[in-house]
Amino acid sequence: MSATAGNILEVRDLQTQFNTLDGVVRAVDGVSFDLARGETLGIVGESGCGKSVTALSILRLIPPETGRIAAGSIKFEGEELTTLGEEAMKGLRGHRISMIFQEPMTSLNPVLTVGTQIAENVVRHMGVSWRAARERSFEMLDLVRIADARRRLDEYPHQLSGGMRQRVMIAMALSCDPQVLIADEPTTALDVTIQAQILQLMLELKEKTGTAIVLITHDLGVVAETTERVVVMYAGRKVEEAPVEALFGQPLHPYTRGLMRAIPRLDIEADAAGTRPRLQEIPGLVPRLTQPIPGCAFAPRCGFATERCHVEPPPLVDVGAGHTVVCWEVDRVRASTP
């Protein structure tokens, strides 16, 4: 995975750690990926695999009292962010790189109107007057299809529904025309109809603005519908990366296959008794990230694992067409039935 002129974001061997009473947690352990201009990249994996910490690391939002970026490189338009000064980072956050956080009710300030919160960001980064910033706030609320946007400017977060608060977060994130938008579980706690509307809105805005999107989620259905390329994470590590069609057509890491088998399927016919196959769970537990993992982190739960998998870190195997997998037994996995 080499750096190219088409990439706006390049992450290499990112390692983020937290100090806890139980020891050092290796929340992100050597993750690498690229984001091309205008691309939608999905990062998937179960809760606790390091998706959100990866996003917070990109924006340098890891609390210094408890955590740190221990190693690696994060380059935005060729500029190294891990060594960038804090004032320069403040100028970049919310402007050139924006983020939609998981829970809008806790991310929005409850004592400020939504119009004030959007306008503050515009004034800081675009250097316009408060009047112009407020007009920009109205334009953004209207853009994300909030009804009666002018009146909503003076309402507080608690006066809005969950879907409307999420739209406000999107409006705020896009208010300064960012080049990269990181969406961390943007549809969490929303019903399926509102989820679909929010995702469709994000893709339409991407087409209008050309913003590249990093979509963080554990919902593979969302990934299949909205992304062009996918990174699969497990226990703080990247285990597979592929174009979305290739990943769903032939997943090559046992963990990715386990995730696929846990998706409810309506295209599988019931048997004569009317019974459908049970969803398959992944046996075992996620390893403790406070302990060194000498081999493959997934080996204790993997049906393909050999002795080597438990003691030697697996290589990154390039199977072509942008599809890579971190596995010793990729040939056996490929030869087996998905």
N, C-alpha and C positions, 0 to 999 in steps of 0.2 A: 504494500500500500504506500505508494510514493506520493510526495507532495506535487501538486500540479497548479498551473496558473488559474484553473477553474475553481479551486477551493477557496472558500472564504474563512473556514475554520478548520484547524488541524490540531488534533489532540494526539500526543505521543507518550506512551508508557506512563500515564497518569497514575499517581499513587497518593491517595488521601487517607490520613490516619486520624484517629481520635484517642485521646487518653481517657481511660475509664478506671474505675476501681478494680475491674477484673483484668486490666492490662491494656495494651495498645490494640485497638480495633482497626484492622486493615479494610476499611469500608470500600475503597476503590484500589484495586491491586494490579496495576499495569495495563490500563485500558487505552486503546488507540483507535481512532476513527477520523474520517474526514467529512466535512459538510461542503457540498458544492453550492455555488451561487444559485439561488432560486429553487433549491432542492427541498423535499420533505423527507427527513430521516426519522425513522422510528427507533426508539430504544425500549426494549421490552425485557420482562423478567418479573419474577415474583417479588412481593414486598420484602425489602431489606437487602436486595441484590446490589444496590449501589447506584441506581438510576438517578435519583434525586441528588445524591451527593456529587455525582459527576456534573450535573447541571450547576449546582452551587459552586463547585470548584471552578468552572469556566468563568463565572462572574466574581470569583474570589469572595464569596460570602460565607466561607467556613469560619465559625467563631474562633478567633485566635486563642481564647482562653482554654479551649478543649480540643481543638483540631488544627490540622495543618496540611498543606500540600507538601508531601515528603519528597517527591521526585516527579520528573516528567516535564513535558512541554505543552503549552497551550498557545497556539498562534492564531491571532485574528487579523486577517489581511496582512500576514507576514510579520506582525508585531507580537513579540513575546509578552503574554499577560502575566505569567508567574512572577516576573521581576518588575512589572510596571508599578509606578508609584501609586499610592492610594488616591491622591487627587485626580490623577489621570484615569484611574478606574472609576471614580465617581462620575467623571464626565462621559465615560463609555456606557455605564449601566443605565438602562432606561432610555438610552438614546440610540447608540449603534447596535447594542445587544439588549433586548428586553426579555422579560420573563413573566409568564402567567403562572402564578403559584397554585398549589393544590386546592386550598380552601379560601374562596373569596371573602367569606364573612370574617375570617381572622386576618386576612391580608389587607383588607381595606380598613382605614382608620374610622372607628365608629363615631367619633365626635366631629368629623369634617364632612361636609356635603361631597357628593361624588364629583360635582363640577369643580370644586376647590381642589380636590385631589388630582384630577387630571390636569387642571390648569397649572398647578405647582410644577409638575414635571415639564410642561411646555415652556414656562417662564425660565426655568433653570437651564434647559438644554438648547432652546431655540432663541433665547434672548429677546423675546417680544414683550409688549406691554401686557398688563393683566387683562385689559379689555380684549386684546387680540387672542390671548390665551384662552379666555372664557369662550370666545367665539369658536376657537379650534376645538374646545371641549364639546360644544354643541354639535359641531360637524362630525366628531368622532362618535358620539352617542347616536347620532342619526345614521352614521355609516354602519354601525353594528345593529341597526334596526330596533332601537329602543323607541317605543311609541311615545309621542309627546315629549321629545327629547329636551326641548327648552325648559319645560317644567321640571323634568327629572334632575336637571343640573343642581337644583336647590334641595334635593332630597338626600336623606342619610341612608347608609347601607341597610339599616334594619327595616327601612320602608320598602325595600325592593325584594323581589323573589330571588331564589337561588339562581335561576337562569339569567335574570336581569343583572344580578351582581357579577356573574361570570362574564356577561357582555361588557360590563363596565371595566372589568379587569383587562379584557381584550382591547377595549378602546384606549385605556391608559397605556397599555404596552405598545400600541401602534401609533400613539399620538405624535411621536417624534420621528416617524418613518424609519424604524430600525432596519438594519441589514440582516440581522438574525433574530428570530423569535424562538425562545425556549418555552414550550408549553408542557408544564409538569402536571400530568393527570387533569387536563382541563375540564373533563366531564364528570369528575368524581361527585357522587351524591346527587346527580341530576337524573331525572327519569329519562327513559330511552328516547322519547320524542324530543325533549330539549337537548339531549346529547347529540342527536342527529343534526339538529338545527345549529348547534354551536360548532360542530365539526365542519359542516357545510359552509358556515360563515367564515371560519378560519381559512378554508381553501379558496373561497371566493376573494377574500381580502389578499391572500397570497398572490393570486393571479393579477390583481389590480396593482399591488405595490412591488412585486418581485422579491418579497422578503423570503429568505430561507428559514425553514422551520425545523426545529428538533422537537419531536413529539414523544414525550415520555409516558408510557402506559403499561399496564399489565393485561390489557384487553386486546387479544390478537385479532378480534373482529374489527376493531377500530384501525389497527395497523393495516389489515388487508384492504380496507376501503380508502385509506387516506395517504399512505406513504409510498415512496418510490424505492426506498432501500431500508433495510432493517439490521440493527445490531441487537443480538441476544446476550444478556448478561446473567451470570450466576455466581453467587458468593463473591461479588466484587470484581469479577473477571469477565472479559468478553469471551464467549465460547463459539459464536458463529456470527457471520455477517454476509448478507446477500441481497440482491435485488428482491423485491417483495414476491414477485412471481416465482422465482427460483426457490425461495425459502418455503413457500407454501406448497410448491410442486414437488420438491424433494429435500426436506430438511435432513441435514447430515450429522447433526450432533444429537446424541441420545437425549440430552435435556430438552432440546427444541422439540424432538419427537414426543417427549412426555407432555410438554405443554400442548401440542397439537391434539393429543389423544384425550386431553381433559376438556376439550371444547364440545359442547352439546352439538349433535349432528341431526338435522332433520331429513337428510338425504339418504339415511340408512333405513331400509325397510324393516318392519317388525316381523318376528317369526310367526308361525301358525297360531301360537297362543297369544299373540299381540304384544309380546315382550321385546323391547329394544335392548341392545347391548348396554351394559353399565359403563359409565365413564371410568377410565383407567386412572388411578392415582399413581403418583410417583412415590415409591416406598422410601422409608428412611427419613432422615432429618438433614437440614442444611448444616454444614460444618460451622463450628465456632470460629469466628473471624479474629479472635484473640490468640489463636494458636497457629503456628506456621503450617501451611499445607504443602507438603513436599512434592506431591504429584498432581493429578487432576482433581480439582475440588469436587467434581461430580462422581468420582470413581466409587465411593462407598454405596451409591444409590444406582449404579449403572449396570445393566445386564450384559454389556459388552466388555466390561473392565477385565483386564489381565493384571498380573502382578506388577508389570512395568507401569501401569496406569497409577498405581498407588505410591510409587517412589520416584518417578521421573516426570518433570513438567512436560506436558504434551506439546508438540510443535504446531505452528500455524500452517495449515495445509491449504494451498491455493488450488481449488478444483476448476478454476477458469470462470470467465464471464463475471468477474467481480465477486465470486462466491468463495469465502474462506471459512475454515472450521478449525478449531483447536482440539484435536483428538488424535490419539494413537491409532485407533481402530476405525478410521473413516472408511476404509475399503469394505470392512465387514458390515458397517452400518449401511453403506450404500447398496450392498448386495441383498440386504434383508428387506422384508416388507415394511413399508412405513406404518 
